[in-house]
Each structure stands twice: as C-alpha cells, then as structure tokens.
Amino acid sequence: MKKKLSSLILCMVLAFALLLSGCDLFPKNYSAYLNKSVCTITYADGTKEEITTEDYINAFNSYGASLVQSGTEYAVAAEQTIEILINRFVLLNYAKKNIDITEDDKKEILDDVYSSLKSNMETYETEVRNEWDMATPESQDEEQDVVIYQEYVPTAEVVLINGEYKIKLIDTNDDKQTTNFASLNAVVEQFKNYATFNDNTNNTKIRKEAYRRFLTALKKNEQNLNLSTDYDSILMRYAEKLYESTEENFYITNLEKYYKTEEGYSTITVNQVLNKYKTLLLQSKFKFEASSENYDKAMLESFEDVYYVVDDNYFFVSHILMKYDETSVNGEPSQKEQYDNLKTEYENGYITKLAYEQKLDALANQVQAKIRDDDGKLTGNTVSANQVLKDLTDALDNPEVKTNEDKANEFRDYMYKYSEDTGTMNAEYMYVVGTETSQMVESFTENARELNDEGVFGQISSKLIASEYGVHILFYGGKVENLFTVLNVSSFNLQESDIEQLTKTKLSALNNKTLFDKVFELLSEDNYSIFENMNLNVLKKDIDIKKHESVYMNL
C-alpha cells in the first residue's frame, strides 16, 4: 500500500544526507563560503540558528537535485529544499526541548554510529573487490534463503477501563541490542581495529585498501578548510558529525511517539478507528458494486485493498509447494522436463486424460521436499513430498487439533518447514481464488474449488497436486466474508463495542495481525501527517524566518 512521505520523514532523511552526499553539485569548498547563511531562524526566546550554505548544498544534492532531474525549475526546487531544511531545524529545536535522551539512548546512538562507519567503508570494500575481481562472500543465511515465521508485533491494544474503550500503546523497544560503547572514542578505536585487523587472508588486504580509500575521501572532503590533516583527526571529526546527525535523527523520530502518547495511551480514539474502518468499508462497497471488473481484479490481485465483498464467490487458500528437481541424471530428463513433456503429450492428444493424470501422480511420488530447521535454514536433508502429505494429514486428524486456530498453526508449521513458495511466508493474506475466476494455474484452481465445495476450514488436498511449478498441498482457509453487512448505507453505523470484533478478526488464519492493527496503522499515518503539519504551522507562528535568497538562488 502507498504511504505518504511527510516533511518529517524528509527531515529524517536529510539528517543523514547532510553528512554523506558531499559537495559534487557545487565545487567551491571553502570554509567561509560553506558557513555563509542561506536562512536565519530566530525563535521566540531570542535564540538564533543559521542554515548554512553547506546545509543547503548537501540537502539539495540529496533532495532538490532529483526534482530538477524530473523537470522542476531550479528556483522551485531550491525553495522546496529550503522549506524542508527550515522544518528540520524547527522540529529539532522543539524536540530537544521536549524529549530527553537517556544513557541507554546514547549507547544506541553510539552503536548506530559504529554501524554507519562500517557501512560507509563497505562501499569501498565492494569497490576494491570489483577492481581486484574478488567475489563478495555471502553469509550462510543469505545463501540458504532463511525463512521463518515472524509474528506481527502490535504497537497498540484496546483496553476497557471503567466502561470506556481506550487504545493503549505498547512499547516495542524492550529488546534493544547495543554494543554498549562507553564513548565516541571507543567507537572510533573499535572501527579502526576492525578496518586494520589482520586475519592473514585476502580480506585483510581488501579491508586495509578500503580503509585507505575511505580516509582519503574524507580528507578530500575537508580540503581547503584549514583543518588538521592527520587521519586520526579526520576520522574523529567525521565520527562526531555522524554522532550529531544520528542524535538529531533520534530526536526527530521520537517526536512521533511524543505526539501520539498521552500517559501511555494513544491520542487516536476507538471511535476514530471505527470511523476510519467504516469509511474504508463504504468506499469499497461503492467502488466494487459499480464495477465487477475492478472488483474481480482487486479480489484476486490486491485483496489488501478490499474492505467489503459484494458476493460470496471467493475463498482463501494457501499451500505447501515442493519444487521439481531440475537436475538431469545419466542423460534422463529431469523431473521438470518430465512434467513439461507429459503436458505437451496430453495437449497434443498423444495420451488420454486418464493416462496423463496417472503419470502425473507417478511423477509427484518422485518429488522430494527440502527440510528447514527451526531457524529456517536448509538442513541439506529431504523427505518425499508424499510423506509430508501423510504426516500433515495425520497431524490435522489428531484429536488434540480441534479448533480452526489449531489447524492453521499446524499447517503453518509444515509450510515453513517444507514449502518453497516464499511469497506465502509472512504474507498478510492467503491467496484468494474465485468460484468462477482465478489467477492460479489450472490444477491448483480446480482442486482449490473442490475444497471450497466441501467448505471445511483447514481441510487439505487428499493427494499431491502437480503443476508446472512443482507439487502442492492445498489448505482451505474459508470463504471471504464481510465482518459487517451493510443493508442501508445511510443508516449503517458502528457501535463502540464493535472494536472488539476488529481486535478478534485476523487478516489471515496463518498470522496474528488483526483488522484493528491494520486500521490503526493506516490511521496513525494519516493522523500523524496532519498533526505534524499543524504543529509545524503553530511553531512557525512564533518564529522569525529570514531567507537569504540572493545566496542560494545564485549558486
């Protein structure tokens, strides 16, 4: 779904861009020139801040230049860049007066500085590897395409206090992982140790050359500024700028929490959530009742944007996909080639439908499922796809697996252990198939519809379903239904207690994210963008802003 890029987010981006973009657009690089003011901000208490030419150049390189490249006149791009910078300075001033940084926050900032230093140097490591024709080593996790179930972490919950529903915010930052640097000096020393560590491999040579290039680039960026030129001083100054920028970014990002919180509760009310959901629901009803073509396309392609269904012709389905082995042994066709050959023979009338289905079943019996461990890594072991089907069938028939939730959780465990369709992993919704239309392959669609005809939630296909992708075990996730029925648009309304329905309704039986979570996220984005702009306008009323157009318009 599309998200707004608010001025706050742009300010966050610029907080880093000011350090990393350099001054390529404007070659003059003298200290007096860079410190020249392009805008003066005078606050109500009389304090002043200057937006310098250096601030402007770096911001323009990372923001304004893209506008010019897309056809915007320089004067317009310049004004927009100045406005973004003004907003950043004003928000930072406000944040620093209202948000406290704890010792743990400082440690987190130091940790981020260290990560930024390493990330910047890795750019040069890649450059060196390419020049020296040495491949970048991939981590074991990347090679194995690790896939694990990631439980959704809610940011808020609905609570009933003294008969009133309220939205309580949940702290999701309990597990901050930091290296607990004591100071910026410690960060720099550990970075230097990392860059110069000798492990007697080619990696040592690559890191040292990358480190040399990194420091050379930093030195070049400071030329003509009359600063000390030894590498230790240059690196420390850069680390100090990174710390300042990261700290500013911390202040700005924490403004959102500051705005949204009132004694631990969200400033967004339950009624606002219900009204947002009602609006989305009615918009879907009007839109899809007016166009069956748009409705069908949305159901099958982008169900996440559907909040009201106008018929009962669609249902949810998921699957476990086990792919064919594409390796040819002793000159014999691979499993994938065997499938393609069988399909060609059948379509050309060389074999009957019965013979085709029998041979597909025989091929399916040859397919092996790759096994992942609890950490989502491939173990290198396999088991027959038929054995997976048998084990899953037995698991779902277990008397202890009683509820729909039990069935979904059991299937999900098997899916993450054996399936090779990563598109279903951690997806908000299952696949949607229609009783008359579908975007899935024919065999998948036919068998999914058979499950829908029986209408038993959690039922799986009785045999392996072969398709051009491999073999599938299908899982029936139930009809796509409305949470509320709208008989009369003008009289339809939601009661405050209906919030409980939203909190109980999962987007998919295979994950824990609820309809409340989804609507609350959407409302948070919309409300915060509006609130932020209103707050900026209020703050600016008490501020004297003087732009020095003659400076930045003539660059």
C-alpha positions in Angstrom: 0.0 0.0 0.0 1.1 3.5 -0.6 2.4 5.6 2.2 2.8 9.4 2.4 6.3 10.9 2.6 5.8 13.6 5.1 8.1 16.5 5.8 9.1 14.8 9.0 10.4 11.8 7.1 12.2 14.0 4.6 13.8 15.8 7.6 15.0 12.4 8.9 16.5 11.5 5.5 18.3 14.9 5.4 19.7 14.3 8.8 21.9 11.7 7.3 22.2 13.1 3.8 23.9 16.2 5.2 26.9 14.0 6.0 27.0 11.5 3.2 26.3 13.3 -0.1 29.4 15.5 -0.4 29.5 18.7 -2.5 29.6 17.5 -6.0 27.0 19.9 -7.3 28.8 23.0 -6.2 32.6 22.7 -6.4 33.5 25.6 -4.2 34.7 24.1 -0.9 36.0 26.9 1.3 35.2 27.2 5.0 33.9 30.8 4.9 31.8 30.0 1.8 30.3 26.9 3.3 29.4 28.7 6.6 27.6 31.5 4.8 23.9 31.7 5.9 21.1 31.0 3.5 18.4 31.4 6.1 18.2 32.8 9.7 15.7 31.4 12.2 15.0 33.4 15.3 13.0 31.7 18.0 10.6 33.2 20.5 13.2 33.1 23.2 15.6 35.2 21.1 18.0 32.3 20.1 19.1 32.1 16.5 20.0 29.3 14.2 21.7 29.7 10.8 21.0 27.3 7.9 24.4 27.4 6.1 25.4 27.0 2.5 26.8 23.6 3.4 23.5 22.5 4.8 21.8 23.7 1.7 24.2 22.1 -0.8 24.0 18.7 0.8 20.2 18.9 1.2 19.9 20.0 -2.4 22.2 17.2 -3.6 20.0 14.6 -1.9 16.6 16.1 -2.5 16.4 19.2 -4.7 18.6 17.8 -7.4 16.1 14.9 -8.0 13.4 17.5 -8.5 15.5 19.3 -11.1 16.2 16.0 -12.9 12.5 15.3 -13.1 11.8 18.7 -14.8 11.3 21.1 -11.9 12.8 24.5 -12.3 15.8 25.2 -10.1 14.1 28.1 -8.3 11.1 25.9 -7.3 13.5 23.0 -6.2 15.6 25.5 -4.2 12.5 26.8 -2.4 11.3 23.4 -1.5 14.7 22.4 -0.3 14.9 25.5 1.9 11.4 24.7 3.3 12.4 21.1 4.2 15.6 22.4 5.9 13.6 25.0 7.9 11.1 22.3 9.0 14.0 20.1 10.1 15.6 22.9 12.2 12.3 23.9 13.7 11.3 20.3 14.6 14.8 19.7 16.1 14.6 22.8 18.2 11.1 21.7 19.5 12.2 18.1 20.0 15.3 19.0 22.0 13.2 21.0 24.4 10.6 18.2 25.0 12.4 14.9 24.6 15.1 13.6 27.0 17.9 11.3 25.8 18.8 8.6 28.4 22.1 6.8 28.9 20.7 3.8 27.1 19.7 6.1 24.2 23.2 7.4 24.0 24.6 3.9 23.8 22.2 3.1 21.0 23.3 6.2 19.1 26.9 5.2 19.6 26.1 1.7 18.2 24.4 3.3 15.2 27.5 5.5 14.6 29.7 2.4 14.5 27.3 0.6 12.1 27.3 3.7 9.9 31.1 3.8 9.8 31.2 0.1 8.8 28.5 0.6 6.2 30.4 3.5 4.6 33.6 1.6 4.5 31.8 -1.5 3.0 31.1 0.7 -0.1 34.8 0.9 -0.6 35.3 -2.8 0.1 32.9 -3.6 -2.7 34.7 -1.2 -5.0 38.1 -2.9 -4.2 36.6 -6.4 -4.6 35.3 -5.5 -8.1 38.6 -3.9 -9.1 40.6 -6.9 -7.9 38.0 -9.4 -9.3 37.2 -11.0 -5.9 33.7 -12.0 -5.2 31.9 -10.7 -2.1 31.4 -13.5 0.3 27.8 -14.2 1.1 26.7 -15.1 4.5 25.4 -18.6 5.1 22.0 -17.2 5.9 21.8 -15.4 2.6 23.0 -18.5 0.7 20.3 -20.6 2.2 17.4 -18.0 1.9 16.4 -18.3 5.5 12.6 -18.3 6.0 11.0 -18.2 9.4 7.6 -17.2 10.7 7.8 -13.6 12.0 5.0 -12.9 14.4 3.4 -9.5 14.0 4.4 -7.1 16.8 1.4 -4.9 17.6 2.0 -1.3 18.6 -1.3 -0.8 20.4 -4.1 -2.7 22.1 -7.6 -2.0 23.0 -8.4 -2.0 26.7 -11.6 -1.4 28.6 -11.2 0.9 31.6 -14.2 1.9 33.8 -16.5 1.1 30.9 -14.6 3.1 28.4 -12.6 1.6 25.5 -9.1 3.1 25.1 -6.1 2.4 22.9 -3.0 1.6 25.0 0.3 1.9 23.3 2.7 -1.0 23.5 6.4 -0.4 23.9 8.1 -2.4 21.2 11.7 -1.3 22.1 12.3 -3.6 25.0 14.9 -5.7 23.2 17.3 -3.0 22.1 20.7 -4.6 21.2 23.7 -2.4 21.6 27.4 -3.0 21.9 27.4 -0.6 24.9 30.2 1.7 23.8 31.2 4.0 26.6 32.3 6.9 24.3 32.8 8.1 20.8 36.5 7.4 21.2 35.7 3.8 21.9 33.6 3.6 18.7 36.4 5.0 16.6 39.0 2.7 18.2 36.9 -0.4 17.6 36.3 0.7 14.0 40.0 1.2 13.4 40.6 -2.3 14.9 38.0 -3.7 12.5 39.5 -1.9 9.5 43.1 -3.0 10.2 42.6 -6.4 11.7 44.9 -9.0 10.1 43.5 -12.5 9.7 46.1 -13.5 7.1 43.6 -13.7 4.3 42.7 -11.6 1.3 40.0 -10.0 3.4 42.8 -8.2 5.3 44.2 -6.6 2.2 40.8 -5.6 0.9 39.8 -4.0 4.2 43.1 -2.1 4.5 42.8 -0.8 0.9 39.1 0.1 1.5 40.1 1.9 4.8 42.8 3.9 3.0 40.3 5.0 0.3 37.7 5.8 2.9 40.1 8.1 4.8 41.4 9.6 1.6 37.8 10.5 0.6 37.2 12.1 4.0 40.4 14.1 3.7 39.4 15.3 0.2 36.0 16.4 1.5 37.8 18.7 4.0 40.4 20.2 1.7 40.8 24.0 1.9 39.0 24.1 5.3 42.3 24.7 7.3 41.8 21.7 9.5 44.4 19.2 10.8 45.1 16.6 8.1 46.2 13.5 10.0 43.9 10.6 9.5 43.0 10.1 13.2 41.7 13.7 13.5 39.8 13.4 10.2 38.2 10.2 11.2 37.2 11.6 14.7 35.7 14.7 13.1 33.6 12.5 10.8 32.5 10.3 13.7 31.5 13.4 15.6 29.4 14.6 12.7 27.8 11.2 12.4 27.0 11.2 16.1 25.4 14.7 15.8 23.4 13.6 12.8 22.3 10.3 14.4 21.3 12.1 17.6 19.3 14.6 15.6 17.6 11.7 13.8 16.8 10.2 17.2 15.1 13.4 18.4 13.0 13.7 15.2 11.9 10.0 15.1 10.9 10.2 18.7 8.7 13.2 18.1 6.1 10.8 16.6 5.9 8.9 19.9 5.8 12.2 21.8 2.9 13.4 19.6 1.0 10.1 19.8 1.1 9.5 23.5 -0.9 10.7 26.5 0.1 8.9 29.7 0.7 5.7 27.8 -2.5 5.9 25.7 -2.8 6.8 22.1 -4.2 10.2 21.1 -6.2 8.2 18.5 -9.5 7.2 19.9 -11.5 4.0 19.4 -14.2 5.9 17.6 -11.6 7.3 15.2 -10.6 3.7 14.4 -14.2 2.7 13.9 -14.9 5.7 11.7 -11.8 5.0 9.6 -12.9 1.4 9.1 -16.4 2.5 8.3 -15.1 4.9 5.6 -12.9 2.2 4.1 -15.8 -0.3 4.1 -18.3 2.0 2.5 -15.7 3.2 -0.1 -15.1 -0.5 -1.1 -18.8 -1.1 -1.3 -19.5 1.8 -3.6 -16.4 1.1 -5.7 -16.9 -2.6 -6.3 -20.6 -2.6 -6.7 -20.1 -0.1 -9.5 -17.5 -2.2 -11.4 -17.5 -6.0 -11.4 -14.2 -6.0 -13.4 -12.4 -3.8 -10.8 -13.9 -6.0 -8.1 -12.6 -9.2 -9.5 -9.2 -7.8 -10.2 -8.9 -6.4 -6.7 -10.0 -9.7 -5.1 -7.5 -11.8 -7.0 -4.6 -9.4 -7.2 -4.6 -6.9 -4.3 -7.0 -8.2 -1.7 -5.3 -6.0 0.9 -7.3 -3.0 -0.5 -10.7 -4.7 -0.2 -12.7 -4.0 2.9 -16.2 -5.1 1.6 -17.0 -8.0 -0.6 -20.2 -7.8 -2.7 -20.8 -11.6 -3.1 -19.7 -15.0 -1.7 -17.8 -16.1 -4.8 -14.3 -16.0 -3.4 -12.4 -18.0 -0.8 -8.9 -18.2 0.8 -6.4 -20.9 0.1 -2.8 -21.5 1.0 -0.4 -24.2 0.0 2.9 -26.0 0.5 5.0 -26.0 -2.7 7.7 -28.6 -3.3 9.5 -27.9 -6.5 10.7 -30.4 -9.1 14.3 -31.4 -9.2 15.7 -29.8 -12.4 18.8 -31.9 -12.4 19.2 -34.4 -15.3 20.8 -37.8 -14.1 22.6 -40.1 -16.6 21.1 -38.2 -19.5 17.5 -38.9 -18.3 15.0 -36.0 -18.3 14.8 -34.0 -15.0 11.5 -34.0 -13.1 10.7 -30.6 -14.5 11.4 -31.8 -18.1 9.3 -34.9 -17.4 6.4 -32.7 -16.4 6.8 -30.5 -19.5 6.9 -33.5 -21.8 3.8 -35.0 -20.3 1.9 -31.8 -20.6 2.9 -31.5 -24.3 1.9 -35.1 -25.0 -1.5 -34.6 -23.4 -2.2 -31.2 -25.1 -1.3 -32.7 -28.5 -3.6 -35.7 -27.9 -0.9 -38.3 -27.7 -2.1 -39.7 -24.3 -5.5 -39.8 -22.7 -6.5 -37.7 -19.8 -6.5 -40.8 -17.5 -3.0 -41.7 -18.6 -1.9 -38.1 -18.2 -3.2 -38.0 -14.6 -1.7 -41.4 -13.7 1.7 -40.4 -15.0 1.5 -37.0 -13.1 0.7 -38.9 -9.9 3.7 -41.2 -10.5 5.9 -38.1 -11.1 4.6 -36.4 -7.9 5.6 -39.5 -6.0 9.2 -38.9 -7.0 9.4 -35.3 -5.7 11.4 -34.7 -2.6 10.7 -31.8 -0.1 13.7 -29.9 1.2 13.7 -29.7 5.0 14.3 -26.5 7.0 15.3 -26.4 10.7 13.7 -24.3 13.4 15.9 -21.4 12.4 14.6 -21.5 8.8 17.8 -22.8 7.3 18.0 -25.7 4.8 19.4 -28.8 6.5 20.5 -30.5 3.3 18.1 -33.3 4.1 15.0 -34.2 2.1 11.8 -36.2 2.6 9.3 -37.4 0.0 6.5 -35.0 -0.7 4.1 -37.9 -0.2 5.5 -38.4 3.3 4.9 -34.7 4.1 1.3 -35.0 2.9 0.8 -38.1 5.1 2.4 -36.6 8.2 0.4 -33.4 7.8 -2.9 -35.3 7.3 -2.1 -37.3 10.5 -1.3 -34.1 12.4 -4.6 -32.4 11.3 -6.5 -35.6 12.2 -5.0 -35.6 15.7 -7.9 -35.2 18.3 -5.9 -32.5 20.1 -6.0 -30.4 17.0 -9.6 -29.2 17.5 -10.0 -25.6 16.7 -9.6 -23.7 13.4 -6.6 -21.9 15.0 -5.1 -25.3 15.9 -5.4 -26.4 12.3 -4.0 -23.2 10.9 -1.0 -23.3 13.3 -0.3 -26.9 12.4 -0.4 -26.2 8.7 1.8 -23.1 9.2 4.5 -25.2 10.9 4.6 -27.6 7.9 4.5 -24.7 5.4 7.6 -23.0 7.0 9.4 -26.3 7.2 8.8 -27.6 3.7 7.3 -25.0 1.3 9.4 -23.3 -1.4 6.9 -20.6 -2.1 8.4 -17.7 -0.2 5.5 -15.4 -1.4 3.2 -17.0 1.2 5.6 -16.5 4.1 4.6 -13.8 6.5 2.0 -12.5 4.0 -0.9 -10.6 5.5 -3.4 -12.6 3.5 -3.7 -16.0 1.9 -4.2 -16.4 -1.8 -7.8 -15.6 -3.0 -9.4 -17.8 -5.6 -12.9 -17.3 -7.2 -15.5 -19.8 -7.9 -15.6 -18.5 -11.5 -12.3 -16.7 -11.9 -8.7 -17.3 -10.7 -5.2 -16.3 -11.4 -3.7 -19.6 -10.2 -2.7 -22.4 -12.5 -5.4 -24.7 -13.6 -4.7 -27.8 -11.4 -4.3 -25.5 -8.4 -7.6 -23.8 -9.1 -9.6 -27.0 -9.8 -8.5 -28.6 -6.6 -8.9 -25.4 -4.6 -12.5 -25.2 -5.8 -13.1 -28.8 -4.8 -12.1 -27.9 -1.2 -14.3 -24.9 -1.4 -17.3 -27.0 -2.4 -16.8 -29.1 0.7 -16.4 -26.0 2.7 -14.4 -27.4 5.7 -11.9 -24.9 7.1 -8.4 -26.4 7.5 -9.1 -29.3 5.1 -6.1 -30.1 2.8 -5.9 -31.8 -0.6 -6.1 -35.5 -0.4 -3.2 -36.0 -2.8 -0.3 -34.1 -4.2 -1.4 -31.6 -6.9 1.1 -31.4 -9.8 1.6 -28.1 -11.7 4.3 -26.5 -13.8 5.9 -25.2 -10.5 6.1 -28.5 -8.6 3.6 -30.3 -6.4 1.3 -28.6 -4.0 -0.6 -29.5 -0.8 -3.5 -27.1 -0.6 -5.1 -25.7 2.6 -8.6 -24.3 2.7 -8.9 -21.0 4.6 -12.6 -20.4 4.3 -14.9 -18.1 2.5 -14.1 -14.4 2.0 -16.8 -12.8 4.1 -17.7 -9.4 5.5 -17.3 -8.7 9.1 -20.4 -6.4 9.0 -23.2 -6.4 6.5 -24.3 -3.1 5.0 -28.0 -3.2 4.1 -28.6 0.5 4.2 -25.7 2.8 3.6 -27.4 5.9 5.1 -28.3 4.2 8.3 -25.2 1.9 8.7 -23.1 2.7 11.8 -20.7 1.0 14.2 -21.0 0.9 18.0 -18.0 1.4 20.2 -18.2 -2.2 21.3 -17.7 -3.2 17.7 -14.0 -2.5 18.3 -13.8 -6.0 19.9 -14.7 -7.5 16.5 -11.8 -5.7 14.8 -9.4 -6.9 17.5 -10.5 -10.5 17.2 -10.5 -10.6 13.4 -7.2 -11.8 11.9 -6.2 -10.8 8.4 -5.3 -14.4 7.8 -5.6 -17.6 9.8 -1.8 -18.0 9.2 -0.7 -14.9 11.1 -1.6 -12.9 14.2 -2.1 -9.4 12.7 -5.7 -8.2 13.2 -8.0 -5.9 11.3 -7.6 -3.4 14.2 -3.9 -3.4 13.8 -4.2 -2.7 10.1 -6.7 0.2 10.5 -4.8 1.7 13.4 -1.6 1.7 11.3 -3.4 3.5 8.5 -5.0 6.0 10.8 -1.7 6.6 12.6 0.0 7.5 9.3 -2.9 9.8 8.2 -3.3 11.5 11.6 0.3 12.0 12.3 0.9 13.6 8.9 -1.9 16.0 9.6 -0.9 16.6 13.2 2.7 17.2 12.2 1.8 19.8 9.6 -0.5 21.6 12.1 2.2 21.6 14.8 4.8 23.0 12.4 2.4 25.8 11.4 1.8 26.6 15.1 5.6 26.5 15.9 6.4 28.8 13.0 3.9 31.5 14.1 6.3 32.4 17.0 9.4 32.2 14.8 11.0 34.8 12.6 12.3 33.2 9.4 14.5 35.2 7.0 15.6 33.6 3.8 18.6 34.9 2.1 17.5 34.2 -1.5 20.4 36.1 -3.0 22.7 33.4 -1.6 21.1 30.2 -2.5 19.4 31.3 -5.7 22.7 32.2 -7.3 24.6 29.0 -6.5 
